[in-house]
């Protein structure tokens, strides 16, 4: 077993999933591995990114309440309330960050996840010069600095994502 699976995130779904009259909210999520993505694409295709994420989450969920692993499938995850799905998404990102920190790649995982959320293909981003990548990130992530909308000249400034020193 990969050391990636030793890293998990425990959490509680805000709403939960009811199966046979029992509400299941407590969960354990492991990081996604390549085979999760391959199997998810085989199951649902790539046309709908939300469906693809649901299929991957179904594979990442180690535990959901008292459900057996066979009961945790795409249909179950796809039937979740949006708030529950968002909680899984948040925890999955935390897992990526934790795994990356252990490998010293935190900054790139965050950038990669950010680009994916905005529909920017990774191979496109990899072909950019550093200055072009920074400009793209700044354009996608407006973040007003002190003064924000009430700044005297009304301008908007951006905070770029930069690699932090350890």
Buried (B, 14 or more C-beta within 10 A) or exposed (E): EEEBEEBBBEBEBEBBBEBEEEEBBEBBBBBBBEEBBEBBEEBBEEEEEEBBBBBBBBBBBBBBBEBEEEBBBBEBBBEBEEEBBEBBBEBBBBBBBBBBBEEEBBBEBBBBBBBBEEEBEEEEBEEEEEEEBBBBBBEBEEEBEEEEEEEEEEEEEBEEBEEEEE
